[in-house]
Amino acid sequence: MRNMLFLFLIFSMQSNAQEIDVLLIGVSHNYSKYPKQDFSDIYRKIENFKPEAFFGEFLSNDDERKVMDYWCKRDNLIRLNRLRNNRDIDPDIVAYKIDSLQKLSRKQPTNYELKVDLAHAYYIDQDVSNGHYLYWQIYERLQQAPDRSLQEYTDQLLSPDLDTTGRSMRRLKTSEYALIGFPMMQKLKIQELLPMDCQDYDLNWNASWAAFDVKFKEFRKDASPMVQKELKEKLAKMNRGFEEYDRIEKTSYKVTEWLNSPEASEISASGDFYLPELYAMKKFPKEEMLSKIHWWIMRNKGMCSNVVDRARKNGVKRVVVIAGANHRRYMQEIFDKMPGVKVRNINEVK
């Protein structure tokens, strides 16, 4: 009996140690076209949550090497080759280089040339999330205190003006990371952004999308006048949602809060998946649409699993997860069903 009680206590302690508390934030990937945003409530909620780690929508360097192709693989390889031409690092020593530069940079936090070196090493190691975190710190420094020598060194080693496509240094400047994630990580003294993206199914996703588009064009062309009328009415409903989305983006100074609302999630999902009420229409390509939805859910499941597995591996329990707004609802539903995981979106906390 004592042994059983002891084992039960050990099991309970291990289970409690594995619990993960997730603060989920659905975001825009580009805030440049919005009115000046007020992030004060977002910042306050993150700070009060007391996170131990942040996760971003990037592949880990291991996954980056393994996935043969996905939507920005080519862009990442172009950057990698460019930075190797600027200054190469032997793959056998890049991990030691990063470790050494991290230690030096923490001892000399105002030495921004060290941060340039570290950003370069991260990019060479195909760790884009942390390459970006370091580049953002350098960029912010140069905005606050122009420094010709530092600018020239940055341009020489990182070539930021040439990195303009995919998840680029250019895109970074007006992204959710520059405006939400990185400022809070810096304030909370969190040194690295953990990756969570999953691109294992990107080719399946694109193939299912292409198959749906072909069938949907046939459906629209061959539909009877009565079906055409019904379709027109349903598409008009979708368009009213898009108009509301556009209105909010043009007028609101708190777009992020709205992106995490049920209304925004429904409108955003309709952009990829139309309205579920269309699926019952005669000859609507439902099977192809369900295939699209399947691969989207598989990606989101992969992202949620990456968060939980890597949080546990790193020994952290309270994590902020930053993902594109159209992921938020799906990820929240998936996290809700995962044992040992508690999830809230940013609008659900005070």
Phi, psi and omega in degrees: 000317180298319179297319179296318179297318179298314179296322179296318179295319179298316180298318179297317179296319180294320180297315180297323182293339184269353183295136181239129178254118187249126168258111188258128181236114172277132189226168168271148176274353182208110182263008190290335185262006180266162168301162178306124187272145175256106181261010189300318180291322177299312180301315183298316181294320178297314182297317179293332179291334180058059182290151174260344181202156174240141174243140179235167185277064177230155172282148169293161180295327176296315180293323178301320180287326185280322183284117186289327181204140169199184197300330179238022178301313182300317180298318180294322179292323177298315177299313182303313180294321179297315183287331173292323177293326177294314176193115183274155174230130179301127180306331182289340183242001187297323179295319178293323179298313179299314180299317180295315181293323176301313181297316179296317182295324179289331176283331183234068187297342180264003178272097186280342174292326174296323178294323175299314178301319182290318176302315179300317180294320177300312180299318178298326178278005180063030173259082187292324183302317182274334168302316179294320180299317179290318179298320178301317179299319179294314180300314179298320179299316181292330176290323183279326184216085181308136184216107185299318181296314179295319179298316180295320179294319178298313180297320182294318187267325185254341181047052185297329181291344178264350183264088192237355183237161183070213175275077193264169173296327178294312180297327183304324191298333180241023185268174175299334181284316180294329187257338182236298189296303187293318178301321180286324175300317181294317180297322182271004178059040175265122194277332186223147174266121181278139183272148179223352189297156176226119179241022181298335188247015186297320180293322176296318180300313181294322179293319180292324177296314181298319179296319178297314182302318179298311182292325181292323176297319177296318179301314181293323183288322187265356184294146178291162178306323181293317179292321177301318179296314179297317180297318180301319181294319181289322177292327177296323177296317176300315183296326176297324176295316179297323178295321178293318177302313181296320180297314180300315182297330182274342188239335188276143174259006175226059182299321185300316178301318180293322180299337180265011179270156176302322180299312181296320180299318180295316180295315181299316180297325182294337177295326179264325192240008182057194179262137181306332181293344176286335189295336181275356181291144182300127178070007172297136183286069185296319183299317179293323177294317179295330175294316176303312182299319180302311184289330175295315179296321178299319177298316182293324174298318178299320180295316180296318179297321178298318179300308185294314181297317184283329174297314180294320179298324181271000177070032179245148185245329184249114187229143171263130178244122181250120183217155176308146188303327182285353173272335194305307184297317181295316180294322180296318179295322180290312178303320182303330184266357182272130180295140177076017181234132173244130183227141173220142172275167190300333180282349183265000179245154182259000000 
